[in-house]
Amino acid sequence: MKYLSKVLLVLSLLLAVVACDDDALTPEANGSLILSSTPAGALISIDGVSTEQVTPATVEAKSGLRDVTLSLANYKDTTFAISVSPDQPSVVSVILKPSFVSLSVTSNPAGAAIWINGANSGQVTPYVFTDKTVGTYEITLKKDNFDDYMETVTLSENTNSVSAELVPMYATFSTIKLWETVGTTSTQPSGLDLSAGDALSITTSSGVNGNVDIYYSSEGFIVRSANGKNSMTRETYFKVAAGSDLTDGVDSPVKDANWATQIPDTQTGYVFLYDADGNYSKFKIVNRGGGVVGEAAWVEVSYIYNKAANSTKF
């Protein structure tokens, strides 16, 4: 009897070992995932391991709860948990969210319209965009009386910025002849419209021209501001400078209370002008003559006109 009991015990242990071996040999059941994304082409990773497949795709995964991650350039990684069953495929469709970066755009002066890739953004400098994705953009800044500023910028996840020093537009006028106010006719104009470069008559017989900024006066033989003569109202101010070359790149000082309203016709170097519209000019008397019996006095002037109001750049 004791012998039989021992035999039965041994047989029971053997059966238990065989059962354990069968469990170990049984493969873990797998399931499948049918994955798609908008946009397509996202890399699929399961539990942190790349499958080396991209959406849309059907991938095999171990059954149970799995973490799936979809990764695509310029889009935020999307991770979600899903239960994988060997009995039925799991279908998931994901809309990926763009990975936005910021872009700061500034200019001097401010107020320039910001164009991006040839389209007006509707914003002006300074402005910070927060809805741009990583990539390359053509930035153009537009402001009246300034040259367009263009820059190609590649946006990254780091700080992105465009800072522009806008360049004013200029008009250059050469050897415009102005006659003195006494002993001349309407065909011998004394006045000058700085913005247009037009020599204009200021004689009352032909009517007062409201565009005259300065004129050549017989009273002291000076070039002076138009206001106070023949009911003209435009005021222009003069600042004598040290240079003589209009193209020397020297900027004007800012107009202040020390600027004069006239210069003598014997002035040899250039002077800066500030007119009623807030525009600066770099102005020079380049020639003078007449002033003798039978010939009225005259001067010839050349100058650079800065079209951007309140810009002192030259």
Residue pairs with C-beta under 8 A, 6 or more apart in sequence:
28 62
28 63
29 63
29 86
30 60
30 61
30 62
30 63
30 84
30 86
31 60
31 61
31 62
31 63
31 84
31 85
31 86
31 87
31 88
31 89
31 90
32 58
32 59
32 60
32 61
32 84
32 89
32 90
33 46
33 58
33 59
33 60
33 61
33 66
33 68
33 82
33 84
33 89
33 90
33 91
33 92
34 56
34 58
34 89
34 90
34 91
34 92
35 44
35 55
35 56
35 57
35 58
35 59
35 68
35 70
35 92
35 93
35 94
36 55
36 56
36 92
36 93
36 94
37 55
37 56
37 70
37 72
37 78
37 93
37 94
37 95
37 96
38 93
38 94
38 95
38 96
39 72
39 75
39 96
40 54
40 55
40 56
41 54
41 55
41 72
42 54
42 55
42 70
42 71
42 72
42 75
42 78
42 94
42 96
43 50
43 51
43 52
43 53
43 54
43 70
43 71
43 72
44 50
44 51
44 53
44 54
44 55
44 57
44 59
44 68
44 69
44 70
45 51
45 68
45 69
45 70
45 71
46 59
46 61
46 66
46 67
46 68
46 69
47 66
47 67
48 67
48 69
51 57
51 59
53 59
55 70
55 94
58 89
61 84
62 84
63 84
63 85
63 86
64 83
64 84
65 81
65 82
65 83
65 84
66 81
66 82
66 83
66 84
67 79
67 80
67 81
68 79
68 80
68 81
68 82
68 92
69 77
69 78
69 79
70 77
70 78
70 79
70 94
70 96
71 77
72 96
73 134
74 98
74 99
74 133
74 134
74 135
75 96
75 97
75 98
75 99
76 96
76 97
76 98
76 99
78 94
78 96
78 97
80 92
80 94
82 90
82 92
83 90
84 90
98 133
99 133
99 134
99 157
100 130
100 131
100 132
100 133
101 132
101 133
101 134
101 155
101 156
101 157
101 160
102 128
102 129
102 130
102 132
102 159
102 160
103 128
103 129
103 132
103 137
103 153
103 155
103 160
103 161
103 162
104 126
104 127
104 128
104 129
104 159
104 160
104 161
104 162
105 114
105 123
105 125
105 126
105 127
105 128
105 129
105 139
105 141
105 161
105 162
105 163
105 164
106 125
106 126
106 161
106 162
106 163
106 164
107 125
107 126
107 141
107 143
107 149
107 163
107 164
107 165
107 166
108 164
108 165
108 166
109 143
109 166
109 308
109 311
110 124
110 125
110 126
111 124
111 125
111 143
112 124
112 125
112 141
112 142
112 143
112 146
112 149
112 164
112 166
113 120
113 121
113 123
113 124
113 141
113 142
113 143
114 120
114 121
114 123
114 124
114 125
114 127
114 139
114 140
114 141
115 121
115 139
115 140
115 141
115 142
116 137
116 138
116 139
116 140
117 137
117 138
118 138
118 140
121 129
123 129
125 141
125 164
132 155
132 160
133 155
134 155
134 156
134 157
135 154
135 155
136 152
136 153
136 154
136 155
137 152
137 153
137 154
137 155
138 150
138 151
138 152
139 150
139 151
139 152
139 153
139 162
140 148
140 149
140 150
141 148
141 149
141 150
141 162
141 164
141 166
142 148
143 166
143 308
145 168
145 169
145 307
145 308
145 309
146 166
146 167
146 168
146 169
146 308
147 166
147 167
147 168
147 169
149 164
149 166
149 167
151 162
151 164
153 160
153 162
166 308
167 313
168 306
168 307
168 308
168 311
168 313
169 307
169 308
170 304
170 305
170 306
170 307
170 314
171 195
171 197
171 304
171 305
171 307
172 302
172 303
172 304
172 305
173 197
173 301
173 302
173 303
173 304
173 305
174 302
175 286
175 287
175 300
175 301
175 302
176 192
176 197
176 199
176 300
176 301
176 302
177 199
177 298
177 299
177 300
178 189
178 190
178 191
178 192
178 199
178 215
178 216
178 223
178 298
178 299
178 300
178 301
179 188
179 189
179 190
179 216
179 290
179 296
179 297
179 298
180 190
180 216
180 217
180 218
180 221
180 290
180 291
180 296
180 297
180 298
181 190
181 202
181 215
181 216
181 217
181 218
181 219
181 229
182 218
182 296
183 218
183 296
184 190
184 203
184 296
185 203
186 201
186 203
186 205
186 206
187 201
188 296
188 298
189 199
189 200
189 201
189 202
190 201
190 202
190 215
190 216
190 217
191 199
191 200
191 201
191 202
191 209
191 212
191 213
191 214
191 215
191 226
191 232
192 198
192 199
192 200
192 212
192 213
192 214
192 215
192 301
193 200
193 209
193 211
193 212
193 213
194 213
194 214
194 236
194 273
194 275
194 279
194 281
194 303
194 305
195 211
195 213
195 275
195 277
195 279
195 305
195 307
196 211
197 305
198 211
200 209
200 211
200 212
201 209
202 208
202 209
202 212
202 215
202 226
202 229
202 230
202 232
203 230
204 230
208 230
208 231
208 232
209 232
210 232
210 233
210 234
211 234
212 226
212 232
212 234
213 225
213 226
213 234
213 236
213 273
213 275
213 276
214 223
214 224
214 225
214 226
214 236
214 273
215 223
215 224
215 226
215 229
216 222
216 223
216 265
216 297
216 298
216 299
217 223
217 224
217 229
217 262
218 297
220 262
220 264
221 264
221 265
221 291
221 297
222 262
222 263
222 264
222 265
223 238
223 262
223 263
223 264
223 265
223 267
223 285
223 299
223 301
224 261
224 262
224 263
225 234
225 235
225 236
225 237
225 238
225 261
225 262
226 232
226 233
226 234
226 235
226 236
227 233
227 234
227 235
233 276
234 275
234 276
235 261
235 275
235 276
236 261
236 273
236 274
236 275
236 276
237 255
237 259
237 260
237 261
237 273
237 274
238 259
238 260
238 261
238 262
238 263
238 271
238 272
238 273
239 252
239 253
239 255
239 258
239 259
239 260
239 271
239 272
239 273
239 274
240 260
240 263
240 267
240 269
240 271
241 250
241 269
241 270
241 271
241 272
242 269
243 250
243 269
243 270
244 268
244 269
244 270
244 284
245 270
246 270
246 282
246 284
246 302
246 303
246 304
247 304
249 314
250 314
251 312
251 313
251 314
252 272
252 274
252 280
252 282
252 312
252 314
253 272
253 312
254 312
255 274
255 280
259 274
263 271
263 285
265 285
265 288
265 297
265 299
266 288
267 285
268 285
269 284
270 282
270 283
270 284
271 283
271 284
272 280
272 281
272 282
272 283
273 280
273 281
273 282
273 283
273 303
274 280
275 281
277 309
278 309
278 310
279 305
279 306
279 307
279 308
279 309
279 310
280 306
280 310
280 311
280 312
280 314
281 303
281 304
281 305
281 306
282 303
282 304
282 306
282 314
283 301
283 302
283 303
284 301
284 302
284 303
285 299
285 300
285 301
286 300
286 301
286 302
287 299
287 300
288 297
288 298
288 299
288 300
289 295
289 297
289 298
290 296
290 297
290 298
291 297
304 314
306 312
306 313
306 314
